[in-house]
């Protein structure tokens, strides 16, 4: 392979990687730092596209990046015409590990993940001790 061909190939690979990374938008998710089971919570989210559909997942932080655990608490919510959404729900008693229900552990961290067609956002909260 000639040096020019190698440089062109490296340039093409780097441009492809940069284009893929630019396509994912990072949403800004705000909300409480501590939560407890049964609490009504709100997570204002910005950076969405107008009228974009979003889903909210709760996953123990210790399982971040895995595919074993979590629960969808909101499906098919929509952002407003400004690309903002106030995602509110009642904190569930459990999450799923396969088909098994697991209770949240007091003091543990939980990832609140907002997923849309064009990006994602993350807010980490801690389960409140009573």
DSSP file (Angstrom, degrees, kcal/mol; ACC not computed):
  #  RESIDUE AA STRUCTURE BP1 BP2  ACC     N-H-->O    O-->H-N    N-H-->O    O-->H-N    TCO  KAPPA ALPHA  PHI   PSI    X-CA   Y-CA   Z-CA
    1    1 A X              0   0    0      0, 0.0     2,-0.1     0, 0.0     0, 0.0   0.000 360.0 360.0 360.0 137.1    0.0    0.0    0.0
    2    2 A X     >  -     0   0    0      1,-0.1     4,-2.2     4,-0.0     5,-0.2  -0.345 360.0-113.1 -78.6 162.4    1.4    3.4   -0.8
    3    3 A X  H  > S+     0   0    0      1,-0.2     4,-2.2     2,-0.2     5,-0.2   0.883 116.6  52.6 -63.3 -39.2    1.8    6.1    1.7
    4    4 A X  H  > S+     0   0    0      2,-0.2     4,-2.4     1,-0.2    -1,-0.2   0.906 109.1  49.2 -64.2 -43.0   -0.9    8.3    0.1
    5    5 A X  H  > S+     0   0    0      1,-0.2     4,-2.3     2,-0.2    -1,-0.2   0.899 110.4  51.0 -64.1 -40.1   -3.4    5.4    0.2
    6    6 A X  H  X S+     0   0    0     -4,-2.2     4,-2.3     2,-0.2    -2,-0.2   0.903 110.9  48.3 -64.5 -41.2   -2.6    4.8    3.8
    7    7 A X  H  X S+     0   0    0     -4,-2.2     4,-2.3     2,-0.2    -2,-0.2   0.899 111.7  49.6 -65.7 -41.2   -3.1    8.4    4.7
    8    8 A X  H  X S+     0   0    0     -4,-2.4     4,-2.4     2,-0.2    -2,-0.2   0.893 111.0  49.8 -64.6 -39.4   -6.4    8.6    2.8
    9    9 A X  H  X S+     0   0    0     -4,-2.3     4,-2.3     2,-0.2    -2,-0.2   0.921 111.4  48.3 -64.9 -43.9   -7.6    5.4    4.6
   10   10 A X  H  X S+     0   0    0     -4,-2.3     4,-2.2     1,-0.2    -2,-0.2   0.892 112.0  49.9 -63.2 -39.6   -6.7    6.9    8.0
   11   11 A X  H  X S+     0   0    0     -4,-2.3     4,-2.3     2,-0.2    -2,-0.2   0.910 110.2  49.9 -64.7 -43.3   -8.4   10.1    7.2
   12   12 A X  H  X S+     0   0    0     -4,-2.4     4,-2.0     1,-0.2    -2,-0.2   0.903 111.4  48.8 -63.7 -41.4  -11.6    8.3    6.1
   13   13 A X  H  X S+     0   0    0     -4,-2.3     4,-2.2     2,-0.2    -1,-0.2   0.917 112.2  47.9 -65.2 -43.4  -11.7    6.2    9.3
   14   14 A X  H  X S+     0   0    0     -4,-2.2     4,-2.2     1,-0.2    -2,-0.2   0.887 111.7  49.8 -67.6 -37.7  -11.2    9.3   11.5
   15   15 A X  H  X S+     0   0    0     -4,-2.3     4,-2.3     2,-0.2    -1,-0.2   0.884 110.4  50.8 -66.8 -37.9  -13.9   11.2    9.7
   16   16 A X  H  X S+     0   0    0     -4,-2.0     4,-2.0     2,-0.2    -2,-0.2   0.921 111.8  47.3 -64.4 -44.0  -16.3    8.3   10.0
   17   17 A X  H  X S+     0   0    0     -4,-2.2     4,-2.1     1,-0.2    -2,-0.2   0.901 112.4  49.5 -64.6 -41.1  -15.7    8.0   13.7
   18   18 A X  H  X S+     0   0    0     -4,-2.2     4,-2.0     1,-0.2    -1,-0.2   0.890 109.8  51.1 -66.3 -39.2  -16.1   11.8   14.2
   19   19 A X  H  X S+     0   0    0     -4,-2.3     4,-1.0     1,-0.2    -1,-0.2   0.895 110.5  49.2 -65.4 -39.5  -19.4   11.8   12.3
   20   20 A X  H  < S+     0   0    0     -4,-2.0     4,-0.5     1,-0.2     3,-0.3   0.896 111.9  48.1 -66.4 -40.3  -20.7    9.0   14.4
   21   21 A X  H >< S+     0   0    0     -4,-2.1     3,-0.8     1,-0.2    -1,-0.2   0.851 109.2  53.6 -69.1 -34.0  -19.8   10.7   17.6
   22   22 A X  H 3< S+     0   0    0     -4,-2.0    -1,-0.2     1,-0.2    -2,-0.2   0.737  97.7  66.2 -72.6 -22.0  -21.3   14.0   16.6
   23   23 A X  T 3< S+     0   0    0     -4,-1.0     2,-0.6    -3,-0.3    -1,-0.2   0.717  85.5  81.4 -74.7 -20.0  -24.6   12.3   15.8
   24   24 A X  S <  S-     0   0    0     -3,-0.8     2,-0.3    -4,-0.5    95,-0.3  -0.778  70.1-153.8 -92.5 122.9  -25.3   11.5   19.5
   25   25 A X  E     -a  119   0A   0     93,-2.8    95,-2.1    -2,-0.6     2,-0.7  -0.728   8.9-136.8 -94.9 142.3  -26.7   14.4   21.5
   26   26 A X  E     -a  120   0A   0     -2,-0.3    95,-0.2    93,-0.2     2,-0.1  -0.886  19.9-148.6-100.6 114.8  -26.1   14.6   25.3
   27   27 A X        -     0   0    0     93,-2.2     2,-0.7    -2,-0.7    95,-0.5  -0.481  12.8-125.8 -78.0 151.2  -29.3   15.6   27.0
   28   28 A X  E     -F   46   0B   0     18,-2.3    18,-2.1    -2,-0.1     2,-0.5  -0.892  29.0-171.0-100.7 113.8  -29.1   17.7   30.2
   29   29 A X  E     +F   45   0B   0     -2,-0.7     2,-0.3    93,-0.4    16,-0.2  -0.919   5.5 179.3-110.9 124.9  -31.1   15.9   33.0
   30   30 A X        +     0   0    0     14,-2.6     2,-0.3    -2,-0.5    93,-0.1  -0.744  21.3 112.0-115.2 166.9  -31.7   17.7   36.3
   31   31 A X        -     0   0    0     -2,-0.3    12,-0.2    12,-0.2    10,-0.0  -0.961  61.9 -24.6 157.6-171.1  -33.6   16.5   39.3
   32   32 A X        -     0   0    0     10,-0.5     3,-0.1    -2,-0.3     9,-0.0  -0.247  37.9-146.0 -68.0 154.7  -33.2   15.4   43.0
   33   33 A X  S    S+     0   0    0      1,-0.2    93,-2.3    92,-0.1     2,-0.4   0.737  87.2  35.8 -87.7 -27.5  -30.0   14.0   44.4
   34   34 A X  E     +b  126   0A   0     91,-0.2     2,-0.3    93,-0.0    93,-0.2  -0.975  68.4 176.0-130.0 142.1  -31.7   11.6   46.7
   35   35 A X  E     -b  127   0A   0     91,-2.2    93,-4.0    -2,-0.4     2,-0.3  -0.905  12.2-154.6-137.3 164.6  -34.9    9.7   46.3
   36   36 A X    >   -     0   0    0     -2,-0.3     3,-2.0    91,-0.2    55,-0.3  -0.970  39.2 -80.3-139.3 158.8  -37.0    7.1   48.1
   37   37 A X  T 3  S+     0   0    0     -2,-0.3    55,-0.2     1,-0.3    56,-0.1  -0.280 115.8  17.2 -57.8 135.2  -39.4    4.4   47.1
   38   38 A X  T 3  S+     0   0    0     53,-2.3    -1,-0.3     1,-0.3     2,-0.2   0.310  91.4 136.2  85.7  -8.2  -42.9    5.8   46.4
   39   39 A X    <   -     0   0    0     -3,-2.0    52,-2.8    53,-0.1     2,-0.5  -0.495  58.7-123.5 -74.2 138.2  -41.7    9.4   46.1
   40   40 A X  E     - G   0  90B   0     50,-0.2     2,-0.3    -2,-0.2    50,-0.2  -0.735  39.9-173.6 -77.5 123.2  -43.1   11.5   43.2
   41   41 A X  E     - G   0  89B   0     48,-2.9    48,-1.8    -2,-0.5     2,-0.4  -0.884  17.1-157.9-124.0 153.2  -40.0   12.7   41.3
   42   42 A X  E     - G   0  88B   0     -2,-0.3   -10,-0.5    46,-0.2     2,-0.4  -0.996   4.1-171.3-130.9 135.3  -39.4   15.1   38.4
   43   43 A X  E     - G   0  87B   0     44,-2.6    44,-1.6    -2,-0.4   -12,-0.2  -0.820  13.9-153.8-127.7  91.1  -36.5   15.2   36.1
   44   44 A X  E     - G   0  86B   0     -2,-0.4   -14,-2.6    42,-0.2     2,-0.4  -0.456  17.9-167.2 -63.7 131.9  -36.5   18.3   33.8
   45   45 A X  E     +FG  29  85B   0     40,-3.4    40,-2.5   -16,-0.2     2,-0.3  -0.981  10.3 178.8-129.2 134.6  -34.6   17.4   30.6
   46   46 A X  E     +F   28   0B   0    -18,-2.1   -18,-2.3    -2,-0.4    38,-0.2  -0.819  53.5  62.0-127.4 168.1  -33.3   19.8   27.9
   47   47 A X  S    S+     0   0    0     36,-0.5    37,-0.2     1,-0.3    -1,-0.1   0.482  70.9 132.0  93.7   4.9  -31.4   19.4   24.7
   48   48 A X        -     0   0    0     35,-2.0    -1,-0.3    -3,-0.1     2,-0.2  -0.402  63.2-105.2 -80.6 162.6  -34.0   17.2   23.0
   49   49 A X    >   -     0   0    0      1,-0.1     3,-2.0    -2,-0.1    30,-0.2  -0.588  55.3 -78.4 -80.0 153.5  -35.3   17.8   19.5
   50   50 A X  T 3  S-     0   0    0      1,-0.3    31,-0.2    31,-0.2    -1,-0.1  -0.293 114.5  -1.5 -55.7 132.0  -38.8   19.3   19.3
   51   51 A X  T 3  S+     0   0    0     29,-1.6    -1,-0.3     1,-0.2     2,-0.1   0.641  92.2 162.1  61.7  18.9  -41.5   16.7   19.9
   52   52 A X    <   -     0   0    0     -3,-2.0    27,-2.2    28,-0.3     2,-0.3  -0.442  38.4-123.6 -69.7 140.0  -38.9   13.9   20.3
   53   53 A X  E     -C   78   0A   0     25,-0.2    64,-0.6    -2,-0.1     2,-0.3  -0.642  33.5-174.2 -81.8 140.2  -40.0   10.7   22.0
   54   54 A X  E     -CD  77 116A   0     23,-2.5    23,-2.2    -2,-0.3     2,-0.3  -0.945  17.3-153.5-135.3 157.7  -38.1    9.6   25.1
   55   55 A X  E     - D   0 115A   0     60,-2.4    60,-3.0    -2,-0.3     2,-0.5  -0.961  12.0-145.7-125.3 144.8  -37.9    6.7   27.5
   56   56 A X  E     -CD  74 114A   0     18,-2.4    17,-2.7    -2,-0.3    18,-1.4  -0.964  17.6-174.8-116.1 124.6  -36.7    6.8   31.1
   57   57 A X  E     -CD  72 113A   0     56,-2.7    56,-2.8    -2,-0.5     2,-0.5  -0.879  15.0-150.5-114.5 147.7  -34.9    3.8   32.5
   58   58 A X  E     +CD  71 112A   0     13,-2.6    13,-1.8    -2,-0.3     2,-0.4  -0.985  23.7 169.7-115.6 127.5  -33.7    3.2   36.1
   59   59 A X  E     - D   0 111A   0     52,-2.0    52,-3.5    -2,-0.5    11,-0.1  -1.000  40.6-107.9-138.3 133.0  -30.6    1.1   36.5
   60   60 A X  E >   - D   0 110A   0     -2,-0.4     3,-2.2    50,-0.2    50,-0.3  -0.417  29.8-131.0 -57.4 133.0  -28.4    0.4   39.5
   61   61 A X  G >  S+     0   0    0     48,-1.9     3,-2.0     1,-0.3    -1,-0.2   0.824 105.6  66.5 -57.9 -32.1  -25.1    2.3   38.9
   62   62 A X  G 3  S+     0   0    0     47,-0.5    -1,-0.3     1,-0.3    -2,-0.1   0.699 103.7  46.6 -63.8 -17.2  -23.2   -0.9   39.9
   63   63 A X  G X  S+     0   0    0     -3,-2.2     3,-2.2     3,-0.1    -1,-0.3   0.136  80.8 147.1-108.3  17.9  -24.7   -2.5   36.7
   64   64 A X  T <  S+     0   0    0     -3,-2.0     3,-0.1     1,-0.3    -3,-0.1  -0.289  70.7  15.6 -58.1 133.5  -23.9    0.5   34.4
   65   65 A X  T 3  S+     0   0    0      1,-0.3    -1,-0.3     2,-0.0     2,-0.1   0.305 105.9 106.5  86.9 -10.1  -23.1   -0.7   30.9
   66   66 A X    <   -     0   0    0     -3,-2.2    -1,-0.3     1,-0.1    -3,-0.1  -0.223  66.5-137.3 -89.6-174.7  -24.5   -4.1   31.4
   67   67 A X  S    S+     0   0    0     -3,-0.1    -3,-0.1    -2,-0.1    -1,-0.1   0.095  79.2  84.6-129.9  23.1  -27.7   -5.6   30.1
   68   68 A X  S    S+     0   0    0     -5,-0.2    30,-1.2     1,-0.1     2,-0.3   0.793  83.6  38.0 -96.8 -29.1  -29.0   -7.5   33.2
   69   69 A X  E     +H   97   0C   0     -6,-0.2     2,-0.2    28,-0.2    28,-0.2  -0.843  65.2  70.2-135.4 157.0  -30.9   -5.0   35.3
   70   70 A X  E     -H   96   0C   0     26,-1.7    26,-1.6    -2,-0.3     2,-0.3  -0.720  47.3-115.0 134.7-179.0  -33.2   -2.0   35.4
   71   71 A X  E     -C   58   0A   0    -13,-1.8   -13,-2.6    -2,-0.2     2,-0.5  -0.976  17.2-125.8-154.5 139.7  -36.8   -0.9   34.7
   72   72 A X  E     +C   57   0A   0     -2,-0.3   -15,-0.2   -15,-0.2     3,-0.1  -0.775  26.9 174.3 -83.3 126.3  -38.5    1.4   32.3
   73   73 A X  E     +     0   0A   0    -17,-2.7     2,-0.4    -2,-0.5   -16,-0.2   0.652  69.8  28.3-105.9 -21.7  -40.6    3.9   34.2
   74   74 A X  E     -C   56   0A   0    -18,-1.4   -18,-2.4    15,-0.1     2,-0.4  -0.994  65.3-176.5-139.4 132.6  -41.7    6.1   31.3
   75   75 A X  E     +     0   0A   0     -2,-0.4   -20,-0.2   -20,-0.2   -18,-0.0  -0.985  67.4   4.2-126.7 141.1  -42.1    5.1   27.6
   76   76 A X  E    S+     0   0A   0     -2,-0.4   -21,-0.2     1,-0.2     2,-0.1   0.805  76.6 160.2  59.9  35.4  -43.0    7.3   24.7
   77   77 A X  E     -C   54   0A   0    -23,-2.2   -23,-2.5    -3,-0.1     2,-0.4  -0.483  30.1-136.6 -74.8 159.8  -43.0   10.6   26.5
   78   78 A X  E     -C   53   0A   0    -25,-0.2   -25,-0.2    -2,-0.1     2,-0.1  -0.956   1.2-131.1-125.4 141.3  -42.6   13.6   24.2
   79   79 A X        -     0   0    0    -27,-2.2     6,-0.2    -2,-0.4   -28,-0.1  -0.436  33.7-112.0 -74.8 159.6  -40.6   16.8   24.4
   80   80 A X    >   -     0   0    0      4,-2.9     3,-1.7   -30,-0.1   -29,-1.6  -0.146  42.4 -83.1 -82.0-173.1  -42.3   20.1   23.8
   81   81 A X  T 3  S+     0   0    0      1,-0.3   -31,-0.2   -31,-0.2    -1,-0.1   0.644 130.1  56.4 -70.5 -12.5  -41.7   22.3   20.8
   82   82 A X  T 3  S-     0   0    0      2,-0.2    -1,-0.3   -33,-0.1   -35,-0.3   0.412 119.7-106.9 -94.9   1.0  -38.7   23.8   22.5
   83   83 A X  S <  S+     0   0    0     -3,-1.7   -35,-2.0     1,-0.3   -36,-0.5   0.803  80.5 123.3  78.6  29.9  -37.0   20.4   23.0
   84   84 A X        -     0   0    0    -38,-0.2    -4,-2.9   -37,-0.2     2,-0.3  -0.908  35.3-178.6-123.1 151.6  -37.7   20.3   26.8
   85   85 A X  E     -G   45   0B   0    -40,-2.5   -40,-3.4    -2,-0.3     2,-0.7  -0.992  22.9-148.4-147.7 141.0  -39.5   17.7   28.9
   86   86 A X  E     -G   44   0B   0     -2,-0.3     2,-0.7   -42,-0.2   -42,-0.2  -0.921  24.2-160.7-107.4 103.6  -40.4   17.4   32.6
   87   87 A X  E     +G   43   0B   0    -44,-1.6   -44,-2.6    -2,-0.7     2,-0.4  -0.756  16.2 175.4 -91.3 113.9  -40.3   13.7   33.2
   88   88 A X  E     +G   42   0B   0     -2,-0.7     2,-0.3   -46,-0.2   -46,-0.2  -0.947   8.3 143.3-127.1 144.1  -42.2   12.8   36.3
   89   89 A X  E     -G   41   0B   0    -48,-1.8   -48,-2.9    -2,-0.4     2,-0.5  -0.969  50.4 -94.1-163.6 166.8  -43.1    9.5   37.8
   90   90 A X  E     -G   40   0B   0     -2,-0.3   -50,-0.2   -50,-0.2     2,-0.2  -0.836  49.6-110.3 -93.3 127.2  -43.5    7.7   41.2
   91   91 A X        -     0   0    0    -52,-2.8   -53,-2.3    -2,-0.5   -52,-0.0  -0.380  38.6-125.7 -62.7 125.0  -40.3    5.9   42.2
   92   92 A X        -     0   0    0    -55,-0.2    12,-0.1    -2,-0.2   -53,-0.1  -0.242   5.2-126.9 -73.6 160.5  -41.0    2.1   41.9
   93   93 A X  S    S+     0   0    0    -56,-0.1    11,-1.0    10,-0.1     2,-0.3   0.715  86.2  14.0 -74.9 -21.9  -40.4   -0.4   44.7
   94   94 A X  E     - I   0 103C   0      9,-0.2     2,-0.3     7,-0.0     9,-0.2  -0.898  58.0-142.8-147.0 168.8  -38.3   -2.7   42.5
   95   95 A X  E     - I   0 102C   0      7,-2.4     7,-3.0    -2,-0.3     2,-0.4  -0.854  34.7-103.9-127.7 169.9  -36.2   -3.1   39.3
   96   96 A X  E     -HI  70 101C   0    -26,-1.6   -26,-1.7    -2,-0.3     2,-0.5  -0.815  22.3-174.5-103.8 135.0  -35.9   -6.2   37.2
   97   97 A X  E >  S-HI  69 100C   0      3,-2.9     3,-1.6    -2,-0.4     2,-0.5  -0.862  80.6 -52.9-118.6  90.7  -33.0   -8.6   37.1
   98   98 A X  T 3  S-     0   0    0    -30,-1.2   -28,-0.0    -2,-0.5   -30,-0.0  -0.688 119.9 -26.9  70.6-123.9  -34.1  -10.8   34.2
   99   99 A X  T 3  S+     0   0    0     -2,-0.5     2,-0.4    -3,-0.1    -1,-0.2   0.469 120.0 101.1 -95.8  -4.6  -37.6  -11.9   35.4
  100  100 A X  E <   -I   97   0C   0     -3,-1.6    -3,-2.9     1,-0.0     2,-0.4  -0.655  69.5-133.5 -88.5 133.8  -36.8  -11.5   39.1
  101  101 A X  E     -I   96   0C   0     -2,-0.4     2,-0.4    -5,-0.2    -5,-0.2  -0.720  22.7-168.1 -84.8 131.4  -37.9   -8.4   41.0
  102  102 A X  E     -I   95   0C   0     -7,-3.0    -7,-2.4    -2,-0.4     2,-0.2  -0.971  16.4-130.0-120.8 134.6  -35.2   -6.8   43.1
  103  103 A X  E     -I   94   0C   0     -2,-0.4    -9,-0.2    -9,-0.2     2,-0.2  -0.529  31.7-102.8 -78.9 148.7  -35.8   -4.1   45.8
  104  104 A X        -     0   0    0    -11,-1.0     2,-0.4    -2,-0.2    -1,-0.1  -0.481  35.8-127.6 -67.5 140.1  -33.7   -1.0   45.8
  105  105 A X    >   -     0   0    0     -2,-0.2     3,-2.0     4,-0.1    22,-0.3  -0.783  25.6-108.7 -93.2 132.9  -31.0   -1.0   48.5
  106  106 A X  T 3  S+     0   0    0     -2,-0.4    22,-0.2     1,-0.3    23,-0.1  -0.326 102.9  16.6 -59.0 135.3  -30.8    1.9   50.8
  107  107 A X  T 3  S+     0   0    0     20,-1.8    -1,-0.3     1,-0.3    21,-0.1   0.295  95.8 128.1  85.1  -9.6  -27.8    4.1   50.1
  108  108 A X    <   -     0   0    0     -3,-2.0    19,-3.0    18,-0.1     2,-0.3  -0.377  59.6-115.9 -78.3 159.6  -27.1    2.6   46.7
  109  109 A X  E     - E   0 126A   0     17,-0.2   -48,-1.9    -3,-0.1   -47,-0.5  -0.720  26.6-164.0 -95.7 146.4  -26.7    4.8   43.6
  110  110 A X  E     -DE  60 125A   0     15,-3.0    15,-2.7    -2,-0.3     2,-0.6  -0.994  14.7-135.6-132.0 135.4  -29.1    4.6   40.7
  111  111 A X  E     -DE  59 124A   0    -52,-3.5   -52,-2.0    -2,-0.4     2,-0.8  -0.806  10.3-157.0 -88.8 124.1  -28.7    5.9   37.1
  112  112 A X  E     -DE  58 123A   0     11,-3.3    11,-1.9    -2,-0.6     2,-0.5  -0.916  19.6-166.9 -97.5 110.9  -31.7    7.7   35.7
  113  113 A X  E     -DE  57 122A   0    -56,-2.8   -56,-2.7    -2,-0.8     2,-0.6  -0.892  13.5-161.7-109.9 123.5  -31.2    7.3   32.0
  114  114 A X  E     -DE  56 121A   0      7,-2.4     7,-2.1    -2,-0.5     2,-0.4  -0.918  15.5-169.6-103.2 117.6  -33.2    9.4   29.4
  115  115 A X  E     +DE  55 120A   0    -60,-3.0   -60,-2.4    -2,-0.6     2,-0.2  -0.910  11.8 163.7-113.4 133.3  -33.1    7.8   26.0
  116  116 A X  E     -D   54   0A   0      3,-2.4     3,-0.2    -2,-0.4   -62,-0.2  -0.749  52.4 -94.5-131.6-177.7  -34.2    9.4   22.8
  117  117 A X  S    S+     0   0    0    -64,-0.6   -63,-0.1    -2,-0.2     3,-0.1   0.809 122.8  34.1 -68.0 -29.0  -33.8    8.8   19.1
  118  118 A X  S    S-     0   0    0      1,-0.1   -93,-2.8   -94,-0.1     2,-0.3   0.415 126.3 -29.5-111.5   0.6  -31.0   11.3   18.9
  119  119 A X  E     -a   25   0A   0    -95,-0.3    -3,-2.4    -3,-0.2     2,-0.3  -0.969  53.8-110.8 177.6-163.3  -29.2   11.0   22.2
  120  120 A X  E     -aE  26 115A   0    -95,-2.1   -93,-2.2    -2,-0.3     2,-0.3  -0.985  11.9-155.1-156.7 160.4  -29.2   10.2   25.9
  121  121 A X  E     - E   0 114A   0     -7,-2.1    -7,-2.4    -2,-0.3     2,-0.4  -0.961   8.7-154.9-138.9 157.0  -28.9   11.9   29.2
  122  122 A X  E     + E   0 113A   0    -95,-0.5     2,-0.4    -2,-0.3   -93,-0.4  -0.997  12.5 177.1-139.1 135.6  -27.9   10.6   32.7
  123  123 A X  E     - E   0 112A   0    -11,-1.9   -11,-3.3    -2,-0.4     2,-0.5  -0.991  19.3-148.3-134.1 128.0  -28.5   11.7   36.2
  124  124 A X  E     + E   0 111A   0     -2,-0.4     2,-0.3   -13,-0.2   -13,-0.2  -0.851  20.8 178.1 -99.6 129.1  -27.2    9.7   39.2
  125  125 A X  E     - E   0 110A   0    -15,-2.7   -15,-3.0    -2,-0.5     2,-0.4  -0.838  21.9-130.2-123.8 163.1  -29.3    9.7   42.4
  126  126 A X  E     -bE  34 109A   0    -93,-2.3   -91,-2.2    -2,-0.3     2,-0.4  -0.937  24.9-114.8-116.5 138.7  -28.9    7.9   45.7
  127  127 A X  E     -b   35   0A   0    -19,-3.0   -20,-1.8    -2,-0.4   -91,-0.2  -0.579  39.9-122.1 -70.9 125.1  -31.5    5.9   47.4
  128  128 A X        -     0   0    0    -93,-4.0     2,-0.4    -2,-0.4   -91,-0.2  -0.399  14.4-129.9 -73.5 141.6  -32.4    7.8   50.6
  129  129 A X              0   0    0    -23,-0.1    -1,-0.1    -2,-0.1   -93,-0.0  -0.742 360.0 360.0 -86.8 138.6  -32.1    6.1   54.0
  130  130 A X              0   0    0     -2,-0.4    -1,-0.1     0, 0.0    -2,-0.0   0.454 360.0 360.0 -89.6 360.0  -35.2    6.4   56.2
